[in-house]
Amino acid sequence: MTLLGPREHGGAGETWDTAYKVIRAVARGDGSIGQVLGYHYLWAWAARLVATDEQTAAVEELYTSNTFVFGGAVNPRDSDLTIRDEGGELVYSGRKSFSTGGQISDLTVLEGVLEGTGTHIFAIVPTAQEGIVFADDWDSLGQRLTESGSVEIRDVRVPWAAAAGFVDKAFQPLTYNTLNVPAIQLVFANFYLGIAQGALETASAYTRTTTRPWPYGGDDKQHAGEEWYLLEGYGELQSKLWADEALLDAAGAEISAVLHAPREELTERRRGEIAVRIAAGKLRIVEDGLEVATKVYELTGARASASSVGLDIYWRNLRTHSLHDPIAYKKREVGEFVLLNQVPEPTWYT
């Protein structure tokens, strides 16, 4: 949990390049836990993205020294939380239909709009308070352990001094502030890859021990490992996942370099180029991962469809979260870059 935390407070002081690989490795065992960990890393970095140096130092010491877990109530498809300015305090109110990891978190990231201004303000608050009420209504077919149900924010008070990035109630924007979206999109792609890798590993282990060769192929095969269509199928799927891994590793190295560089150095063009690479990686692993999670049934056999085998969890998990935002828009972003030399404008999903 403190992989990205400063070493002086007991953290590992690692880079995002490493964090992405850790998310992927955890998701091979359980996609839900990989997602919760990835969201935690993103929200733990939220202070660096938008806060002042002093605010960032305080947040990183707090969460690292206490091994606190982050959750977030920042879902752009919902209405924004409203913020009232009551002198020295900001008061957040509203509802968010998704709050991944919220119920197990120690700290919650809030984002809302200051009434009468249109100004967005992030703040990090303790989760355990009367004004944060979880509905416990997460009921999707996959990623069930992420506790991504809705949350109601009821007059949660934050001192103006905790408004991330604000000095004397004024915010000075940087391109770096918008890296939260490509960073989290690559979190998605890496736990998708981990889920797909887990599916292939589980299926291949089943095939080695349980799947029988087809007895009507005109030859006499004794073991599934001699069955040509199984060898072809596993070879094709593994090749795709190796290619996806290489693409995601390259994208991870690129965004990690700018996430750990001075914030003022990032340009809009460089930010956009990285977002395009991440979009390409995401669209590939969504399509390849869903193919893996479906085709493993053809390679394991009819008996592998038993609930006790559990192969369905990989498809359920990947199918559920890959609907987060339309993959067609990622294809368009890459296409605009290739044909028009255009990089995407920063949005809540790009």
N, C-alpha and C positions, 0 to 999 in steps of 0.2 A: 504493500500500500504506500510505502514511502520511497519507492524507486526513484522518483523525480525530485524528492525532497532534498534540501541542502544538507551536505555532510556535517556541517557544524551543529545541526540539530538532530543528528542521528539518521538522516536519510542516506540513500545510496549515491545521490548526486549524478544519476545516470542521464543519458540523453533520450530524446524521443525515438531515435532510431532503435534503441534497445527496448523501449516501452512497447513499441508496435509488435516486436517479435515476442515479447512476453504475453501480450494480449492474445496473440495467435496461438501460442503454446497452451495457454490455459483453456482457450476455446476448443482445442482438440479434445479435451476431456469433458468440458461442459460449456456450451455456447452461451448460456445465461450468465455464468460467472465471468466469462471473457468479456461480455458486454458490460456488466456492472463495473468490472475493473477498468475497462476502457473509458467509460463515462467518468469514473472517479479521476483518472489521470487528466482528462480534459478539464474538469471543473477545478481540480487542484492547480491547474495552470491558468485558470481564469484571471487570477490577480495579475500575473505577469502580462496577460494579454491587454488588460485595460486599466489596471490600477496604477497609482503612483508608486514610486520606489519604496516609500515608507510603508504604504499599505501592503505592498507585496511582501516585504520583509516580515511584517507582523503576521500575515496569514500563513506564510510558509513555516514560520517558527511554530505557530499554534498547531497546525495539522500534522507537521512532521514529528514534533516532540511528543504529541499525544496519540499518534497513529490514528487520527480521525479519518473517517470515510465521508466522501462528498456525495451528495445527490443534487439534483437540479430541477427547478420548476420553470423551464424555459422551452415552451413548445410554440413555435411561431404560427402554427395553423390555428391556434386558439386566439381569442381576444387577448390583448395585452392586459397584464395586471395594471391597475390604476395606482398612482402614487399621489398622495396628498402631501403638500409641504406645510408642516405645522411648526414653522420657526426653525428650531434647531434639530427637528426630526422629520424623517420621511415615513409615511405610513402606507404600506403595501396592502392591496386588497384585490380579490378576484379568484378565479378558478383555472386550473390547468388540467387537461384530460390525461396527460402523461407526465409521470415523474419517476424516471428510472432510478431504482435503488433508493428512493426516498425513505422508505420505511426502515431501512437498515443504516441510514446515514447519521452522522453526527453534525454535519454542516450542510446547509442548503443554499444553493445559488438562486437568487431571485432576480428577475428582470421585469421592469415595467416602464410605463410612460407617465411622466410627470404631467398632471392635469394642466390644461391650458397652454402647454408648451410643445408637445410632441417629442420631448427629450427622453431618450431611453437611459435608464440608470440600472446598473448591476450592483448587487450587494450580496454579501455572504453573511448568513445568520445561523444561529444554533437551530437545529431541527427540533429539539425537544422543547416545545413551547406551545401554549394553548392556541396560538393563532395559526398553527400549521396542522391541518386536519386531513389525514389520508383516508380515502374512501374504501380502500381494500377491495377494489373492483376490477383488478386485472384478470381477464378471462380469455386471452388469446390462445390459439392452438399450439403456439410455440413460444420459446423464450420465457417459460412460465416462472422461472426463479428470479427474474429481473424485478419483480414487484413494480411494474411500470404503470400502475393504476393512477387514478386522478387524485388531485390534492386541492384543497381549498385554503386560500390564504386570507385570514381574517384579521385585518388591522395589525399587521406585523410592523413593529416600529424599529427604525434604523436611524442612528444619528447621522447627520449630514457628513460627519467626518468619515463615515464608513461607505459613502457613495463612491464606488470604484472609479478612480481616475479624475475625480472632481477636486478642484482647489478653489476655494471661495465661490462655490456653487457654479463653477465653469469647467467645462471639459475640453481638453485639447486633443483632437483626434489624430491618429496615426494609421497608416495602411496596416501596420502590424496588428491593430485592434481587430481586424477582420479575419485573422488567421484561425479563429475558433471553428469556422465552418469547414475549410479544407482539412484541418486537423482532426475533427470528429468524423468526417467522411472517410478518412483513411483508417480511423479506429474501426468503423463499420467494415470496411473491406478486409481488414486483418482478422476480425473474428469470424467473418464469413469464410475466409480461407481456412481458419482453424477448424470450423465446423465441417467443411468439405474434406479436409485431411482426416478428421476423425471418422467420417463416414467411410472413406476408402480403407483406412486401417482396420476398422471393425469388420467391414465386408470381406476384405482379403483374408483376415484371420478365420472368419466363418468358412470361406471357400476352402481354405487349406485343410480344415478339420472336418467339415460336414458336407459340403456340396458334393454331389455325385456326378460323374461324367455322363453324357448322354449315350444311351446304349444302342441307338439306332442310326449311328452315323456311318456305318459301313466299315468301321475299324473296331478294334478291341482295346479300349482305353481302361486302365485300371484305376486311375486317379484323376481328380478334377484338374490337377496341375498339368495334365497332358492334353486337356481339351482346348483346341485351337481358338475357339471363339471367346473363351474366358481369358486366355493369354492376350488376345487382341484387345479385348475390352478393357482389361486392367492397364494394358500398355497405353491405350489412348487416353484414359482418364488421368493416369499419373502424369503423362506428358503435359496435359493441359494445366494441371495444378503446379507442376514445376515451372511452367512459363508464367503462370499467374504470380507465383512466389517471387520470381525474379523481377517482375514489373512492380510489385508492391514494395519490394526491398529498395528498388531504385527510387521510387517516389518517397519512401520513408527517409532515405538518406537526404534527399533534396529538401523536404520540409523541415527535417530535424536541423539542418544547417542554418536555416533562417530563424527557426524558433529559438535557437541558442545564440544567435548573433545580436548585436545591438539593435534595439527596436527601430531606431531612426533610419537604419540602412535599407529597409525593405521598400521597394518600389511597387507601384500598382502593376506594372508589366510582369515583374518577377513573381509577384503573388499570383497573377492570373495564369502564368505558365505552369506553376506548381499545381494550381487547382485543376488544370486540364489533364495533367499527368495522373492526378488522383482520380479524376472522373473516368479516365481510360482504364485504370486498374480496377475501379469499382464495377464498371459495367462488365468487364471480363469475368471477374470472380462471381458475380451474380449469375451470369448465364452458365459458366462452367460449373459452378458449385451446385446449382439446381440440377444440371445434367448428371453430375456425380451422385447426388443424393437420390435421384430417381433411377438411374441405370444400375446402381449396385444391386437392385432387386433382380435384374436380368442375369447378373453374374453370380448371385448366391443361390437362386432357385426358389421355387414356390414355398418351400417350408420356411424360408427366411422371412416370409411375411407374417409369421406368428408374432403376436405382441410380446411374447417372452424374449424374442431375439432383440427387439428394440431398435431396429434400423430406422423406424419412422421418425425418431426424434430429430435426426439430422435434417431431413426435409422440412419437418414442421418448424424447426428453429430458423433455418435459412429462409424459408418462404415467408415466415412471419415478419422478420425484421427487414428483409430486402424490399418490402413494400413501403418503407419509410418515406421515400420520395421517388417519383417515377424515373426509372432507369432510362427511358427515352430521352429525357432532358440531358442526361449525361452524354448520350450519344450525340445530341445536337451540339453540346458545348465542344466536344472534340472535333466534330465536323466543321464548326465555325472557325476553329483554330486552323485546321488543315486547309480549308478552302479560302477563307477570308482573312487569315492572320489576325483574328480577333480573340482576345481573352475575355472570359466571362466577368461581368460586373459583380461585385460582392453582393450577395443576398443572404438570407437566412438559410439557404440550401446550396449555395455555391461558394 
